[in-house]
Amino acid sequence: MSERTGGSRMDDAQFEALYEKYANDVLRVSYFYLGDRQQAEDVTQDVFVRLLQSTPELVEGKEKAWLLKVALNRCRDLWRAAWVKRVVLGSPAMELAPAPDNLDDRLERQELMQAIRKLPSDFRDVILLHYYQGYGIAEMAEMLGVPEGTVSSRLSRGRKKLEEILKERGAQ
């Protein structure tokens, strides 16, 4: 594991600043991915423990990318576990943003989130990072360790697959 520039251990103030700034983003991404609040909180805790233990080399301005990458990897591991699939598929969808008490809007968001959860993880990751965290193609490519063309392709194919899933649900 690489060490932070200068080889120094992260001090409490640095850690607390990163936690204060990004813990909610990590929690939201994890909750969206897993659909289970308790598991999302566990992932968030794991991510920040890993930050303390591994003392990665964080580039200023790229801390959030590192944290979200670790969170997505951890969520993917949990998602693959068979017992998680059984639990998550039946759980209520999370609300990404405060919404008016409009039932139709809430149902549409819930339907969209359920459809996104049905996407293969490669597509789900880029949809989540692009639309819910605002990352561009180049940033996602760097974060995921794949070429920009691959990210663009996954985003395009993910949108098409999402559209198919939503059309199937509407036909039922």
Secondary structure as GFF3:
##gff-version 3
##sequence-region A 1 172
A	DSSP	three_ten_helix	5	7	.	.	.	ID=ss1
A	DSSP	alpha_helix	12	34	.	.	.	ID=ss2
A	DSSP	alpha_helix	37	54	.	.	.	ID=ss3
A	DSSP	alpha_helix	63	80	.	.	.	ID=ss4
A	DSSP	alpha_helix	82	89	.	.	.	ID=ss5
A	DSSP	alpha_helix	103	117	.	.	.	ID=ss6
A	DSSP	alpha_helix	121	127	.	.	.	ID=ss7
A	DSSP	pi_helix	128	132	.	.	.	ID=ss8
A	DSSP	alpha_helix	137	144	.	.	.	ID=ss9
A	DSSP	alpha_helix	148	171	.	.	.	ID=ss10
###
